[in-house]
């Protein structure tokens, strides 16, 4: 969940997060102590985290396309490439 990632980016001592919204999230450290969340910083971090996730997904697609192109250049067919993956 993106909100969880934003919390972890701001509060590096958080190891466990319960809940899914700003209203019900409880974050705890390694000792089980509740961590006070700075929502202003988390909300500022959220678009950065979302962009990082989108960039990673786009890079994964680009890497797959690049790999397929390289395998085709070696003479493999799409069926052979797919068989290799499974």
Steps between C-alpha positions, in 0.01 A plus 500: 500500500640838400407671826694236692805557278479875555484446876805273490688755288447767766511283812780248446446347845153372404494124444126424522202696374140413572213664313464654160394860541627803683212459744575144607873442448708394795876474445732315736874471542701180552414499871127527435486863607262724308673758281345845466455565129579840353213513251618823341829339398334173403251680273788691338687171447200316354524640142873420499433140605223467240733630228773256608252212480381613154861540382589151624200349320590682178861386529389139546295522179789662314742234625267222386463658156876543476561138599246377246661709226844362585372142501328555163826643366663172597243319288255378763130495415232642730396143587857413598530815708173421678608138560821627657301707750281218625 
